[in-house]
């Protein structure tokens, strides 16, 4: 069971890394705010998964593990703060836009009667 879980983790890490590389290389992620956020999230998720895979398949105490973990976990937490803020801001903007559109449609329907 442990071996199967480790293989599944290795597969997941490989696929997430492949997705991240394809996204970074082939997509215009630099052109908009959401693309930059998604690229950052993908890079940090890949780094976390790489760290876990190395810990499981190589050694739980490989050289430099603790500093590497500190960097990716601390920076990962820091980059998620603006991502959450941006997500909430975009959702609020979308809701305001929808409410304005609904109000305009109601006004148009009222004027047509």
Biopython code that builds the backbone (N, CA, C, O; Angstrom):
import numpy as np
from Bio.PDB.StructureBuilder import StructureBuilder

atoms = [
    (1, "UNK", "N", (0.817, -1.191, 0.000)),
    (1, "UNK", "CA", (0.000, 0.000, 0.000)),
    (1, "UNK", "C", (0.870, 1.268, 0.000)),
    (1, "UNK", "O", (0.582, 2.227, -0.716)),
    (2, "UNK", "N", (1.937, 1.257, 0.813)),
    (2, "UNK", "CA", (2.827, 2.414, 0.884)),
    (2, "UNK", "C", (3.496, 2.658, -0.459)),
    (2, "UNK", "O", (3.586, 3.800, -0.911)),
    (3, "UNK", "N", (3.964, 1.594, -1.097)),
    (3, "UNK", "CA", (4.622, 1.740, -2.396)),
    (3, "UNK", "C", (3.659, 2.311, -3.428)),
    (3, "UNK", "O", (4.041, 3.179, -4.214)),
    (4, "UNK", "N", (2.433, 1.844, -3.436)),
    (4, "UNK", "CA", (1.440, 2.354, -4.386)),
    (4, "UNK", "C", (1.182, 3.843, -4.153)),
    (4, "UNK", "O", (1.077, 4.613, -5.108)),
    (5, "UNK", "N", (1.079, 4.247, -2.885)),
    (5, "UNK", "CA", (0.864, 5.664, -2.577)),
    (5, "UNK", "C", (2.070, 6.499, -3.006)),
    (5, "UNK", "O", (1.907, 7.600, -3.531)),
    (6, "UNK", "N", (3.271, 5.983, -2.786)),
    (6, "UNK", "CA", (4.476, 6.706, -3.199)),
    (6, "UNK", "C", (4.565, 6.838, -4.712)),
    (6, "UNK", "O", (4.988, 7.873, -5.226)),
    (7, "UNK", "N", (4.172, 5.803, -5.416)),
    (7, "UNK", "CA", (4.162, 5.860, -6.878)),
    (7, "UNK", "C", (3.110, 6.858, -7.359)),
    (7, "UNK", "O", (3.354, 7.618, -8.296)),
    (8, "UNK", "N", (1.948, 6.856, -6.720)),
    (8, "UNK", "CA", (0.903, 7.812, -7.085)),
    (8, "UNK", "C", (1.371, 9.241, -6.838)),
    (8, "UNK", "O", (1.107, 10.128, -7.651)),
    (9, "UNK", "N", (2.061, 9.473, -5.729)),
    (9, "UNK", "CA", (2.598, 10.804, -5.441)),
    (9, "UNK", "C", (3.627, 11.209, -6.490)),
    (9, "UNK", "O", (3.624, 12.347, -6.959)),
    (10, "UNK", "N", (4.496, 10.289, -6.854)),
    (10, "UNK", "CA", (5.496, 10.564, -7.889)),
    (10, "UNK", "C", (4.818, 10.919, -9.206)),
    (10, "UNK", "O", (5.233, 11.857, -9.887)),
    (11, "UNK", "N", (3.782, 10.175, -9.564)),
    (11, "UNK", "CA", (3.042, 10.459, -10.796)),
    (11, "UNK", "C", (2.384, 11.833, -10.722)),
    (11, "UNK", "O", (2.452, 12.616, -11.670)),
    (12, "UNK", "N", (1.747, 12.118, -9.588)),
    (12, "UNK", "CA", (1.104, 13.428, -9.432)),
    (12, "UNK", "C", (2.120, 14.558, -9.550)),
    (12, "UNK", "O", (1.884, 15.539, -10.256)),
    (13, "UNK", "N", (3.245, 14.420, -8.862)),
    (13, "UNK", "CA", (4.284, 15.454, -8.918)),
    (13, "UNK", "C", (4.787, 15.637, -10.349)),
    (13, "UNK", "O", (4.970, 16.763, -10.811)),
    (14, "UNK", "N", (5.005, 14.536, -11.036)),
    (14, "UNK", "CA", (5.472, 14.632, -12.429)),
    (14, "UNK", "C", (4.460, 15.314, -13.325)),
    (14, "UNK", "O", (4.823, 16.137, -14.165)),
    (15, "UNK", "N", (3.197, 14.979, -13.151)),
    (15, "UNK", "CA", (2.156, 15.597, -13.981)),
    (15, "UNK", "C", (1.961, 17.078, -13.645)),
    (15, "UNK", "O", (1.762, 17.897, -14.542)),
    (16, "UNK", "N", (2.019, 17.416, -12.374)),
    (16, "UNK", "CA", (1.900, 18.833, -11.984)),
    (16, "UNK", "C", (3.087, 19.626, -12.531)),
    (16, "UNK", "O", (2.918, 20.742, -13.023)),
    (17, "UNK", "N", (4.283, 19.050, -12.444)),
    (17, "UNK", "CA", (5.456, 19.736, -12.998)),
    (17, "UNK", "C", (5.348, 19.879, -14.509)),
    (17, "UNK", "O", (5.687, 20.929, -15.055)),
    (18, "UNK", "N", (4.880, 18.840, -15.190)),
    (18, "UNK", "CA", (4.707, 18.925, -16.647)),
    (18, "UNK", "C", (3.695, 20.007, -16.993)),
    (18, "UNK", "O", (3.927, 20.812, -17.896)),
    (19, "UNK", "N", (2.569, 20.031, -16.276)),
    (19, "UNK", "CA", (1.555, 21.057, -16.513)),
    (19, "UNK", "C", (2.151, 22.448, -16.306)),
    (19, "UNK", "O", (1.951, 23.348, -17.121)),
    (20, "UNK", "N", (2.883, 22.611, -15.208)),
    (20, "UNK", "CA", (3.478, 23.914, -14.889)),
    (20, "UNK", "C", (4.428, 24.359, -15.993)),
    (20, "UNK", "O", (4.374, 25.507, -16.434)),
    (21, "UNK", "N", (5.287, 23.466, -16.436)),
    (21, "UNK", "CA", (6.240, 23.822, -17.495)),
    (21, "UNK", "C", (5.528, 24.153, -18.800)),
    (21, "UNK", "O", (5.873, 25.126, -19.471)),
    (22, "UNK", "N", (4.542, 23.352, -19.156)),
    (22, "UNK", "CA", (3.788, 23.636, -20.388)),
    (22, "UNK", "C", (3.087, 24.980, -20.278)),
    (22, "UNK", "O", (3.089, 25.763, -21.228)),
    (23, "UNK", "N", (2.486, 25.251, -19.124)),
    (23, "UNK", "CA", (1.787, 26.526, -18.918)),
    (23, "UNK", "C", (2.764, 27.696, -19.000)),
    (23, "UNK", "O", (2.483, 28.698, -19.658)),
    (24, "UNK", "N", (3.912, 27.571, -18.332)),
    (24, "UNK", "CA", (4.881, 28.668, -18.330)),
    (24, "UNK", "C", (5.502, 28.907, -19.710)),
    (24, "UNK", "O", (5.781, 30.047, -20.082)),
    (25, "UNK", "N", (5.713, 27.838, -20.453)),
    (25, "UNK", "CA", (6.385, 27.955, -21.754)),
    (25, "UNK", "C", (5.422, 28.341, -22.871)),
    (25, "UNK", "O", (5.767, 29.153, -23.730)),
    (26, "UNK", "N", (4.221, 27.771, -22.869)),
    (26, "UNK", "CA", (3.337, 27.908, -24.025)),
    (26, "UNK", "C", (2.164, 28.857, -23.845)),
    (26, "UNK", "O", (1.489, 29.176, -24.824)),
    (27, "UNK", "N", (1.901, 29.315, -22.641)),
    (27, "UNK", "CA", (0.749, 30.191, -22.415)),
    (27, "UNK", "C", (1.207, 31.631, -22.189)),
    (27, "UNK", "O", (2.300, 31.862, -21.673)),
    (28, "UNK", "N", (0.380, 32.590, -22.570)),
    (28, "UNK", "CA", (0.730, 34.013, -22.350)),
    (28, "UNK", "C", (0.373, 34.461, -20.926)),
    (28, "UNK", "O", (-0.377, 35.421, -20.747)),
    (29, "UNK", "N", (0.910, 33.766, -19.917)),
    (29, "UNK", "CA", (0.534, 34.014, -18.529)),
    (29, "UNK", "C", (0.955, 35.385, -18.032)),
    (29, "UNK", "O", (0.391, 35.886, -17.059)),
    (30, "UNK", "N", (1.935, 36.003, -18.677)),
    (30, "UNK", "CA", (2.414, 37.325, -18.244)),
    (30, "UNK", "C", (1.461, 38.455, -18.634)),
    (30, "UNK", "O", (1.584, 39.573, -18.134)),
    (31, "UNK", "N", (0.526, 38.170, -19.511)),
    (31, "UNK", "CA", (-0.315, 39.225, -20.074)),
    (31, "UNK", "C", (-1.452, 39.687, -19.180)),
    (31, "UNK", "O", (-2.007, 40.764, -19.401)),
    (32, "UNK", "N", (-1.813, 38.893, -18.172)),
    (32, "UNK", "CA", (-2.899, 39.341, -17.296)),
    (32, "UNK", "C", (-2.645, 38.907, -15.864)),
    (32, "UNK", "O", (-1.838, 38.020, -15.588)),
    (33, "UNK", "N", (-3.351, 39.554, -14.977)),
    (33, "UNK", "CA", (-3.161, 39.350, -13.545)),
    (33, "UNK", "C", (-3.467, 37.908, -13.132)),
    (33, "UNK", "O", (-2.718, 37.312, -12.358)),
    (34, "UNK", "N", (-4.541, 37.360, -13.634)),
    (34, "UNK", "CA", (-4.930, 35.994, -13.278)),
    (34, "UNK", "C", (-3.889, 34.992, -13.786)),
    (34, "UNK", "O", (-3.584, 34.021, -13.094)),
    (35, "UNK", "N", (-3.350, 35.212, -14.961)),
    (35, "UNK", "CA", (-2.313, 34.329, -15.498)),
    (35, "UNK", "C", (-1.066, 34.316, -14.629)),
    (35, "UNK", "O", (-0.475, 33.260, -14.405)),
    (36, "UNK", "N", (-0.661, 35.482, -14.138)),
    (36, "UNK", "CA", (0.510, 35.560, -13.263)),
    (36, "UNK", "C", (0.244, 34.851, -11.931)),
    (36, "UNK", "O", (1.118, 34.171, -11.395)),
    (37, "UNK", "N", (-0.958, 35.018, -11.414)),
    (37, "UNK", "CA", (-1.333, 34.347, -10.164)),
    (37, "UNK", "C", (-1.303, 32.834, -10.365)),
    (37, "UNK", "O", (-0.749, 32.108, -9.539)),
    (38, "UNK", "N", (-1.888, 32.364, -11.442)),
    (38, "UNK", "CA", (-1.944, 30.928, -11.690)),
    (38, "UNK", "C", (-0.548, 30.355, -11.902)),
    (38, "UNK", "O", (-0.258, 29.250, -11.443)),
    (39, "UNK", "N", (0.318, 31.090, -12.589)),
    (39, "UNK", "CA", (1.692, 30.623, -12.794)),
    (39, "UNK", "C", (2.418, 30.512, -11.458)),
    (39, "UNK", "O", (3.122, 29.532, -11.215)),
    (40, "UNK", "N", (2.256, 31.500, -10.599)),
    (40, "UNK", "CA", (2.906, 31.477, -9.287)),
    (40, "UNK", "C", (2.419, 30.290, -8.465)),
    (40, "UNK", "O", (3.221, 29.572, -7.868)),
    (41, "UNK", "N", (1.110, 30.087, -8.434)),
    (41, "UNK", "CA", (0.527, 28.961, -7.696)),
    (41, "UNK", "C", (1.076, 27.636, -8.223)),
    (41, "UNK", "O", (1.415, 26.747, -7.441)),
    (42, "UNK", "N", (1.162, 27.506, -9.531)),
    (42, "UNK", "CA", (1.646, 26.269, -10.138)),
    (42, "UNK", "C", (3.107, 26.010, -9.791)),
    (42, "UNK", "O", (3.484, 24.868, -9.527)),
    (43, "UNK", "N", (3.927, 27.046, -9.788)),
    (43, "UNK", "CA", (5.347, 26.891, -9.448)),
    (43, "UNK", "C", (5.501, 26.443, -8.000)),
    (43, "UNK", "O", (6.279, 25.535, -7.707)),
    (44, "UNK", "N", (4.764, 27.078, -7.095)),
    (44, "UNK", "CA", (4.900, 26.703, -5.688)),
    (44, "UNK", "C", (4.341, 25.315, -5.405)),
    (44, "UNK", "O", (4.915, 24.574, -4.606)),
    (45, "UNK", "N", (3.245, 24.952, -6.037)),
    (45, "UNK", "CA", (2.718, 23.601, -5.860)),
    (45, "UNK", "C", (3.726, 22.580, -6.370)),
    (45, "UNK", "O", (3.929, 21.544, -5.737)),
    (46, "UNK", "N", (4.351, 22.852, -7.489)),
    (46, "UNK", "CA", (5.390, 21.955, -8.019)),
    (46, "UNK", "C", (6.545, 21.828, -7.037)),
    (46, "UNK", "O", (7.030, 20.722, -6.798)),
    (47, "UNK", "N", (6.992, 22.938, -6.466)),
    (47, "UNK", "CA", (8.114, 22.915, -5.518)),
    (47, "UNK", "C", (7.772, 22.100, -4.279)),
    (47, "UNK", "O", (8.596, 21.324, -3.794)),
    (48, "UNK", "N", (6.562, 22.276, -3.769)),
    (48, "UNK", "CA", (6.137, 21.500, -2.591)),
    (48, "UNK", "C", (6.120, 20.016, -2.918)),
    (48, "UNK", "O", (6.608, 19.199, -2.137)),
    (49, "UNK", "N", (5.563, 19.667, -4.064)),
    (49, "UNK", "CA", (5.499, 18.253, -4.438)),
    (49, "UNK", "C", (6.885, 17.661, -4.668)),
    (49, "UNK", "O", (7.132, 16.512, -4.300)),
    (50, "UNK", "N", (7.789, 18.425, -5.268)),
    (50, "UNK", "CA", (9.162, 17.944, -5.469)),
    (50, "UNK", "C", (9.811, 17.651, -4.128)),
    (50, "UNK", "O", (10.449, 16.613, -3.953)),
    (51, "UNK", "N", (9.647, 18.569, -3.176)),
    (51, "UNK", "CA", (10.226, 18.389, -1.851)),
    (51, "UNK", "C", (9.694, 17.132, -1.191)),
    (51, "UNK", "O", (10.457, 16.383, -0.580)),
    (52, "UNK", "N", (8.409, 16.894, -1.305)),
    (52, "UNK", "CA", (7.802, 15.712, -0.693)),
    (52, "UNK", "C", (8.305, 14.434, -1.371)),
    (52, "UNK", "O", (8.624, 13.452, -0.700)),
    (53, "UNK", "N", (8.372, 14.455, -2.688)),
    (53, "UNK", "CA", (8.853, 13.270, -3.423)),
    (53, "UNK", "C", (10.292, 12.953, -3.045)),
    (53, "UNK", "O", (10.628, 11.792, -2.813)),
    (54, "UNK", "N", (11.144, 13.971, -2.981)),
    (54, "UNK", "CA", (12.544, 13.731, -2.611)),
    (54, "UNK", "C", (12.623, 13.163, -1.193)),
    (54, "UNK", "O", (13.420, 12.264, -0.925)),
    (55, "UNK", "N", (11.800, 13.686, -0.293)),
    (55, "UNK", "CA", (11.794, 13.181, 1.092)),
    (55, "UNK", "C", (11.379, 11.721, 1.160)),
    (55, "UNK", "O", (11.920, 10.949, 1.951)),
    (56, "UNK", "N", (10.426, 11.352, 0.338)),
    (56, "UNK", "CA", (9.915, 9.977, 0.384)),
    (56, "UNK", "C", (10.822, 9.001, -0.360)),
    (56, "UNK", "O", (11.096, 7.907, 0.134)),
    (57, "UNK", "N", (11.285, 9.390, -1.536)),
    (57, "UNK", "CA", (12.032, 8.446, -2.362)),
    (57, "UNK", "C", (13.532, 8.453, -2.091)),
    (57, "UNK", "O", (14.207, 7.453, -2.335)),
    (58, "UNK", "N", (14.061, 9.566, -1.590)),
    (58, "UNK", "CA", (15.509, 9.635, -1.357)),
    (58, "UNK", "C", (15.821, 9.499, 0.128)),
    (58, "UNK", "O", (16.378, 8.492, 0.564)),
    (59, "UNK", "N", (15.459, 10.514, 0.895)),
    (59, "UNK", "CA", (15.712, 10.483, 2.335)),
    (59, "UNK", "C", (14.901, 11.587, 2.993)),
    (59, "UNK", "O", (14.831, 12.700, 2.471)),
    (60, "UNK", "N", (14.286, 11.291, 4.134)),
    (60, "UNK", "CA", (13.541, 12.341, 4.825)),
    (60, "UNK", "C", (14.446, 13.424, 5.411)),
    (60, "UNK", "O", (13.962, 14.470, 5.845)),
    (61, "UNK", "N", (15.739, 13.181, 5.424)),
    (61, "UNK", "CA", (16.685, 14.183, 5.943)),
    (61, "UNK", "C", (17.788, 14.473, 4.931)),
    (61, "UNK", "O", (18.966, 14.500, 5.288)),
    (62, "UNK", "N", (17.411, 14.691, 3.662)),
    (62, "UNK", "CA", (18.424, 15.007, 2.653)),
    (62, "UNK", "C", (19.064, 16.359, 2.962)),
    (62, "UNK", "O", (18.487, 17.189, 3.664)),
    (63, "UNK", "N", (20.259, 16.562, 2.427)),
    (63, "UNK", "CA", (21.009, 17.780, 2.690)),
    (63, "UNK", "C", (20.235, 19.014, 2.209)),
    (63, "UNK", "O", (19.814, 19.082, 1.054)),
    (64, "UNK", "N", (20.058, 19.963, 3.089)),
    (64, "UNK", "CA", (19.379, 21.211, 2.756)),
    (64, "UNK", "C", (17.868, 21.144, 2.842)),
    (64, "UNK", "O", (17.187, 22.095, 2.456)),
    (65, "UNK", "N", (17.330, 20.042, 3.339)),
    (65, "UNK", "CA", (15.876, 19.874, 3.365)),
    (65, "UNK", "C", (15.178, 20.966, 4.168)),
    (65, "UNK", "O", (14.219, 21.570, 3.688)),
    (66, "UNK", "N", (15.649, 21.225, 5.384)),
    (66, "UNK", "CA", (14.949, 22.188, 6.229)),
    (66, "UNK", "C", (14.977, 23.609, 5.663)),
    (66, "UNK", "O", (13.939, 24.270, 5.663)),
    (67, "UNK", "N", (16.120, 24.108, 5.181)),
    (67, "UNK", "CA", (16.088, 25.446, 4.558)),
    (67, "UNK", "C", (15.198, 25.492, 3.311)),
    (67, "UNK", "O", (14.483, 26.467, 3.077)),
    (68, "UNK", "N", (15.258, 24.413, 2.515)),
    (68, "UNK", "CA", (14.433, 24.362, 1.312)),
    (68, "UNK", "C", (12.952, 24.394, 1.687)),
    (68, "UNK", "O", (12.173, 25.132, 1.084)),
    (69, "UNK", "N", (12.565, 23.594, 2.683)),
    (69, "UNK", "CA", (11.174, 23.581, 3.150)),
    (69, "UNK", "C", (10.763, 24.956, 3.661)),
    (69, "UNK", "O", (9.676, 25.440, 3.343)),
    (70, "UNK", "N", (11.626, 25.585, 4.450)),
    (70, "UNK", "CA", (11.308, 26.908, 4.994)),
    (70, "UNK", "C", (11.051, 27.902, 3.862)),
    (70, "UNK", "O", (10.081, 28.659, 3.906)),
    (71, "UNK", "N", (11.903, 27.900, 2.868)),
    (71, "UNK", "CA", (11.759, 28.848, 1.758)),
    (71, "UNK", "C", (10.469, 28.599, 0.983)),
    (71, "UNK", "O", (9.683, 29.523, 0.775)),
    (72, "UNK", "N", (10.243, 27.351, 0.554)),
    (72, "UNK", "CA", (9.059, 27.133, -0.280)),
    (72, "UNK", "C", (7.766, 27.262, 0.513)),
    (72, "UNK", "O", (6.766, 27.736, -0.027)),
    (73, "UNK", "N", (7.758, 26.858, 1.769)),
    (73, "UNK", "CA", (6.524, 26.966, 2.552)),
    (73, "UNK", "C", (6.248, 28.415, 2.950)),
    (73, "UNK", "O", (5.107, 28.871, 2.874)),
    (74, "UNK", "N", (7.280, 29.138, 3.372)),
    (74, "UNK", "CA", (7.085, 30.539, 3.769)),
    (74, "UNK", "C", (6.713, 31.404, 2.565)),
    (74, "UNK", "O", (5.770, 32.193, 2.630)),
    (75, "UNK", "N", (7.455, 31.255, 1.473)),
    (75, "UNK", "CA", (7.121, 32.035, 0.270)),
    (75, "UNK", "C", (5.769, 31.616, -0.290)),
    (75, "UNK", "O", (5.000, 32.454, -0.763)),
    (76, "UNK", "N", (5.479, 30.324, -0.238)),
    (76, "UNK", "CA", (4.176, 29.844, -0.701)),
    (76, "UNK", "C", (3.051, 30.489, 0.085)),
    (76, "UNK", "O", (2.053, 30.918, -0.494)),
    (77, "UNK", "N", (3.203, 30.561, 1.394)),
    (77, "UNK", "CA", (2.181, 31.211, 2.229)),
    (77, "UNK", "C", (2.084, 32.694, 1.877)),
    (77, "UNK", "O", (0.984, 33.239, 1.783)),
    (78, "UNK", "N", (3.223, 33.344, 1.682)),
    (78, "UNK", "CA", (3.210, 34.776, 1.356)),
    (78, "UNK", "C", (2.568, 35.068, 0.003)),
    (78, "UNK", "O", (1.869, 36.071, -0.142)),
    (79, "UNK", "N", (2.793, 34.209, -0.988)),
    (79, "UNK", "CA", (2.192, 34.480, -2.296)),
    (79, "UNK", "C", (0.703, 34.171, -2.311)),
    (79, "UNK", "O", (-0.031, 34.702, -3.145)),
    (80, "UNK", "N", (0.252, 33.321, -1.401)),
    (80, "UNK", "CA", (-1.188, 33.044, -1.355)),
    (80, "UNK", "C", (-1.986, 34.203, -0.782)),
    (80, "UNK", "O", (-3.166, 34.342, -1.104)),
    (81, "UNK", "N", (-1.389, 35.035, 0.051)),
    (81, "UNK", "CA", (-2.118, 36.187, 0.595)),
    (81, "UNK", "C", (-2.600, 37.126, -0.519)),
    (81, "UNK", "O", (-3.790, 37.439, -0.565)),
    (82, "UNK", "N", (-1.719, 37.586, -1.418)),
    (82, "UNK", "CA", (-2.225, 38.442, -2.499)),
    (82, "UNK", "C", (-3.126, 37.687, -3.482)),
    (82, "UNK", "O", (-3.996, 38.287, -4.114)),
    (83, "UNK", "N", (-2.915, 36.365, -3.611)),
    (83, "UNK", "CA", (-3.796, 35.604, -4.494)),
    (83, "UNK", "C", (-5.214, 35.574, -3.934)),
    (83, "UNK", "O", (-6.180, 35.718, -4.682)),
    (84, "UNK", "N", (-5.342, 35.387, -2.628)),
    (84, "UNK", "CA", (-6.669, 35.399, -2.003)),
    (84, "UNK", "C", (-7.293, 36.780, -2.144)),
    (84, "UNK", "O", (-8.470, 36.897, -2.486)),
    (85, "UNK", "N", (-6.523, 37.813, -1.887)),
    (85, "UNK", "CA", (-7.015, 39.192, -2.008)),
    (85, "UNK", "C", (-7.482, 39.462, -3.442)),
    (85, "UNK", "O", (-8.547, 40.046, -3.643)),
    (86, "UNK", "N", (-6.710, 39.048, -4.421)),
    (86, "UNK", "CA", (-7.081, 39.247, -5.825)),
    (86, "UNK", "C", (-8.332, 38.470, -6.189)),
    (86, "UNK", "O", (-9.190, 38.979, -6.909)),
    (87, "UNK", "N", (-8.447, 37.243, -5.700)),
    (87, "UNK", "CA", (-9.622, 36.426, -5.976)),
    (87, "UNK", "C", (-10.881, 37.089, -5.428)),
    (87, "UNK", "O", (-11.885, 37.200, -6.132)),
    (88, "UNK", "N", (-10.829, 37.528, -4.181)),
    (88, "UNK", "CA", (-11.992, 38.175, -3.567)),
    (88, "UNK", "C", (-12.330, 39.467, -4.310)),
    (88, "UNK", "O", (-13.502, 39.754, -4.557)),
    (89, "UNK", "N", (-11.315, 40.241, -4.662)),
    (89, "UNK", "CA", (-11.537, 41.492, -5.399)),
    (89, "UNK", "C", (-12.186, 41.236, -6.755)),
    (89, "UNK", "O", (-13.118, 41.942, -7.141)),
    (90, "UNK", "N", (-11.699, 40.234, -7.475)),
    (90, "UNK", "CA", (-12.275, 39.905, -8.782)),
    (90, "UNK", "C", (-13.708, 39.407, -8.639)),
    (90, "UNK", "O", (-14.566, 39.758, -9.448)),
    (91, "UNK", "N", (-13.976, 38.595, -7.624)),
    (91, "UNK", "CA", (-15.332, 38.108, -7.399)),
    (91, "UNK", "C", (-16.279, 39.260, -7.077)),
    (91, "UNK", "O", (-17.405, 39.296, -7.573)),
    (92, "UNK", "N", (-15.829, 40.195, -6.254)),
    (92, "UNK", "CA", (-16.668, 41.357, -5.926)),
    (92, "UNK", "C", (-16.930, 42.200, -7.168)),
    (92, "UNK", "O", (-18.043, 42.682, -7.376)),
    (93, "UNK", "N", (-15.904, 42.374, -7.986)),
    (93, "UNK", "CA", (-16.064, 43.148, -9.221)),
    (93, "UNK", "C", (-17.059, 42.464, -10.153)),
    (93, "UNK", "O", (-17.917, 43.118, -10.746)),
    (94, "UNK", "N", (-16.939, 41.145, -10.276)),
    (94, "UNK", "CA", (-17.872, 40.402, -11.128)),
    (94, "UNK", "C", (-19.306, 40.496, -10.603)),
    (94, "UNK", "O", (-20.248, 40.630, -11.383)),
    (95, "UNK", "N", (-19.465, 40.425, -9.290)),
    (95, "UNK", "CA", (-20.810, 40.518, -8.704)),
    (95, "UNK", "C", (-21.409, 41.903, -8.925)),
    (95, "UNK", "O", (-22.590, 42.028, -9.250)),
    (96, "UNK", "N", (-20.587, 42.951, -8.748)),
    (96, "UNK", "CA", (-21.080, 44.316, -9.005)),
    (96, "UNK", "C", (-21.484, 44.482, -10.463)),
    (96, "UNK", "O", (-22.511, 45.090, -10.767)),
    (97, "UNK", "N", (-20.676, 43.943, -11.354)),
    (97, "UNK", "CA", (-20.976, 44.026, -12.782)),
    (97, "UNK", "C", (-22.286, 43.313, -13.097)),
    (97, "UNK", "O", (-23.116, 43.839, -13.839)),
    (98, "UNK", "N", (-22.476, 42.118, -12.538)),
    (98, "UNK", "CA", (-23.707, 41.362, -12.750)),
    (98, "UNK", "C", (-24.914, 42.117, -12.196)),
    (98, "UNK", "O", (-25.959, 42.183, -12.844)),
    (99, "UNK", "N", (-24.772, 42.683, -11.006)),
    (99, "UNK", "CA", (-25.875, 43.447, -10.413)),
    (99, "UNK", "C", (-26.216, 44.660, -11.264)),
    (99, "UNK", "O", (-27.394, 44.972, -11.445)),
    (100, "UNK", "N", (-25.208, 45.352, -11.791)),
    (100, "UNK", "CA", (-25.439, 46.507, -12.656)),
    (100, "UNK", "C", (-26.133, 46.097, -13.949)),
    (100, "UNK", "O", (-27.027, 46.793, -14.432)),
    (101, "UNK", "N", (-25.713, 44.956, -14.509)),
    (101, "UNK", "CA", (-26.347, 44.465, -15.732)),
    (101, "UNK", "C", (-27.803, 44.089, -15.474)),
    (101, "UNK", "O", (-28.675, 44.384, -16.290)),
    (102, "UNK", "N", (-28.067, 43.437, -14.338)),
    (102, "UNK", "CA", (-29.439, 43.072, -14.007)),
    (102, "UNK", "C", (-30.305, 44.306, -13.783)),
    (102, "UNK", "O", (-31.462, 44.340, -14.202)),
    (103, "UNK", "N", (-29.749, 45.313, -13.126)),
    (103, "UNK", "CA", (-30.494, 46.561, -12.903)),
    (103, "UNK", "C", (-30.778, 47.253, -14.232)),
    (103, "UNK", "O", (-31.874, 47.776, -14.434)),
    (104, "UNK", "N", (-29.805, 47.262, -15.138)),
    (104, "UNK", "CA", (-29.992, 47.887, -16.446)),
    (104, "UNK", "C", (-31.042, 47.140, -17.255)),
    (104, "UNK", "O", (-31.862, 47.764, -17.929)),
    (105, "UNK", "N", (-31.026, 45.813, -17.196)),
    (105, "UNK", "CA", (-32.029, 45.015, -17.905)),
    (105, "UNK", "C", (-33.427, 45.286, -17.357)),
    (105, "UNK", "O", (-34.391, 45.379, -18.118)),
    (106, "UNK", "N", (-33.532, 45.413, -16.035)),
    (106, "UNK", "CA", (-34.826, 45.709, -15.423)),
    (106, "UNK", "C", (-35.321, 47.086, -15.859)),
    (106, "UNK", "O", (-36.509, 47.260, -16.133)),
    (107, "UNK", "N", (-34.422, 48.058, -15.925)),
    (107, "UNK", "CA", (-34.789, 49.399, -16.379)),
    (107, "UNK", "C", (-35.234, 49.367, -17.847)),
    (107, "UNK", "O", (-36.215, 50.011, -18.220)),
    (108, "UNK", "N", (-34.513, 48.621, -18.661)),
    (108, "UNK", "CA", (-34.869, 48.520, -20.073)),
    (108, "UNK", "C", (-36.229, 47.861, -20.261)),
    (108, "UNK", "O", (-37.021, 48.284, -21.103)),
    (109, "UNK", "N", (-36.495, 46.818, -19.470)),
    (109, "UNK", "CA", (-37.795, 46.152, -19.554)),
    (109, "UNK", "C", (-38.929, 47.076, -19.093)),
    (109, "UNK", "O", (-40.010, 47.095, -19.682)),
    (110, "UNK", "N", (-38.660, 47.839, -18.031)),
    (110, "UNK", "CA", (-39.663, 48.775, -17.536)),
    (110, "UNK", "C", (-39.938, 49.878, -18.544)),
    (110, "UNK", "O", (-41.082, 50.294, -18.720)),
    (111, "UNK", "N", (-38.891, 50.349, -19.202)),
    (111, "UNK", "CA", (-39.060, 51.406, -20.193)),
    (111, "UNK", "C", (-39.786, 50.918, -21.431)),
    (111, "UNK", "O", (-40.476, 51.688, -22.099)),
    (112, "UNK", "N", (-39.629, 49.622, -21.740)),
    (112, "UNK", "CA", (-40.278, 49.066, -22.940)),
    (112, "UNK", "C", (-41.772, 48.879, -22.735)),
    (112, "UNK", "O", (-42.500, 48.739, -23.717)),
    (113, "UNK", "N", (-42.259, 48.869, -21.496)),
    (113, "UNK", "CA", (-43.689, 48.638, -21.234)),
    (113, "UNK", "C", (-44.483, 49.865, -21.355)),
    (113, "UNK", "O", (-45.699, 49.835, -21.165)),
]
sb = StructureBuilder()
sb.init_structure("model")
sb.init_model(0)
sb.init_chain("A")
sb.init_seg("    ")
for serial, (resi, resn, name, xyz) in enumerate(atoms, 1):
    if name == "N":
        sb.init_residue(resn, " ", resi, " ")
    sb.init_atom(name, np.array(xyz, "f"), 0.0, 1.0, " ", f" {name:<3s}", serial, name[0])
structure = sb.get_structure()
